Amino acid sequence: MYDLADLIVAALTADVPGHEVVYCAAADNAAGLPLHDMVRRHFGDGVELRPVDRPDASGISTAKAARLFGWKPRRSWRDMLGEGGRLLPEPQGLLTAGETGVQRGWRAMS
């Protein structure tokens, strides 16, 4: 959600006329595995694969958001979760203290 907020700000402040549809997604996929290997395993050779920026790339391209607004995702699930999907100490501390972005947003709206 933090990357989404950054993209919204970038879009609102960009000097781009009209309306555009762009995707907001993490740079990496949730499986943490090579994207091309996963596509081949599940869909075979009938799918055209384009070059990706990194082996574990997301299946959703944010290139248009980068081109139009200069936005690129800066965060990953790896920033929050460690081995076995457990919260890392820093996000766990924010959650316990009630200081995550979501918690702060809810307080601001009430």
N, C-alpha and C positions, 0 to 999 in steps of 0.2 A: 504494500500500500504506500510505502514511502516513495518508491520509484514512480508509482502512479501520480502521487502529489507533485513530484518534480516534473513529470511530463505535462501535467495540466498547466503548471506555471510556465513552462517553456512554450507551450502552445499559445497560451494567452498573451505572452509577451513577444511572440515572434512577429515579424513583419511579413506575414504570409496572407495574401488576400483570399477571401472565400472560405470554404469549409473543406476539411480534409478528414479522412478516416485513417487512423493509424492504430497499430497494435502496441500494447504495453505488456511486456513479458520479461521474465528474467533471461539473462544470457545463457544460463545453463538449464538442463532438464532436471526434473525431480528425481529421476532414477540415478543420475550421476554416471551414466554409461554412455558410450559413444552412440550418437544419434543414428548414424548411418548403419551401424551394426544392428540396432534395434529395429529399424525400418526393414532391413533385409530379412531379419529373423521372422517378423510378423507378416510381411507383405510380399516377400520374395523379390525377384529381379524386375518385376513389371513396373516399379515406381522409379521415376526419374529423380535422381538425387543431385542437388546442386552443392557447390562448395559451401562450407560453413566456417565460421571464424575460429571455432574450437571443437575438438572431438565430442565433448559432452554438450553441444549446443542445444538450445531450445528448438522445438519444432515450429516455433512461431517467429517469424522475422520482424525485427523492429527497425529494419534499415530505412524505411520511409520516415519514421519519427526522427531518426538520426539525420537524414538528409534535409528534412524540412525545418526541424526545430533544434538541431544540434544535441538531441537527447540520446543518451545511452543508459541502459540499466546499470546501476552501481551496486546492487545488492543481490544476494543469493540466499537460498535456504541454508546454505552452509554457514552463513553468518549467525544463524539462530540455533541450528541443530547440530549435535555431535553424533557420535557413534550410537547406533540403535535408535536414532530419532529423539534423543533426549535434549532438552534445552541446555544450551551452554550457560556458564555462570553469569555472564553479563545480561543476556535477555531474561534469565530467570530472576535476577536481582531487580530488573525493571518491572517485571510482572508482579513480583511480591510487593514491591514498593508502590504499585499502582501508577507507574510512570511510563507505560508503553504508549505509543502514539494513539492507539485505540482508546485506552483508558483516559488519557488526557482529553481526547476529542469528546468522549461521552460527558466528561465533567464540564467541558466548555459549553456543551449544548443544553445542560440542565440548569 
